[in-house]
Amino acid sequence: MAKRRILLVEDEQDIADLVALHLKDLCDEVVVASDGHEGMRQATTQDWALIILDLRLPGPDGLEICRAVRRERAYQPNLMLTSKSVSYTHLTLP
């Protein structure tokens, strides 16, 4: 059986620790990337059961990472995690 791996891209350490703690009960491995550059590298070079992206990150933001992943893979579940108030009209993807 394939390992269920989740990538969490979150720059606020307290939030990343809390989310990762809860996710570890649901999957085999949680990898945390603490900025957009590391998140982009991890997201585009490995396979993930789920990628959780903060919208506001140092370096590439969550939408940039999501767009890059969508260009490379036909199917990749992504979940946006943010405290920012967002209009869905701004979340257009290619």
N, C-alpha and C positions, 0 to 999 in steps of 0.2 A: 504494500500500500504506500502511495506517495505521501511524503511529509506535507503537512499543511503549514505553510510559512506565511507570515504576515510582515509586511514592511510598514513601519510607522515613521513618518517624516514629520517631526515636531521639534521646534527650536527651544521651547520652554521646558526645561528639565523636569520640573514638578509635574507638569501635565503629561509629559512623555512617560515618566515613571508610573504614574497612576493608571494611565491607559494600558501600558504594557503589563502591569501587574494583573489587571483583569483579563486581558487577552490571553495570557499564559494558561489560563484555565480552559481555553477553547481551542488551542492549536498546539502544534509541536514546537514551533519556534517563532519568536518575535524579535525582529531586528529593528533597532532604532537608529535613524539617521537624524543628526541634529542641525543640519542646514540643507539648503537647496542643492548645493553642489554634490554633497554625499548622497542625498536622496535621489538625484538624477542618475548618478552612477549606479547605485543599487537597483533602482527601478528599471533601468534600461538594459542591464546586463544579466539579470537573474529572473527566474520565474517565481511568481508569488501567487498564493491563493487569494490575497487581498492586499491592496496598497491603501493606506490611510494617509491623507495628505493635509497638512495645514496649508491654508491659503497664503498666509503671510510668513515668508521665510527669508533669511539672509541668502542672497544668491538667487537662483531661479525660484520662482514662487510655485505654489501647488498646481496652478493652472498650467504653467509651462511644463512641469514634470508630467502632468496628465496628458497634455498634447503630445509630448515626445513619446510616451508609452503607447498612445493610440496610433501613432504613425507606424510603430514597429510591430504591434500585435493586434490581431483582429478582435480578441476578447481578453480583457483584463479588468476584473472588478476593482473599482476605485471608490473610496469614500472620502469626502471632504470634511475636515474637522476645522472649525473656525469659530472665533468669538465675534467675527466681523458680521455686520448686517449686510446681506448681499441680495441684490435683485437677480432673479434667475435669468433675466435678459442679458446680463453681463457674463454668463457662464457658457457662452457659445464655444463649441469644440468643432474641430474640422471634421 
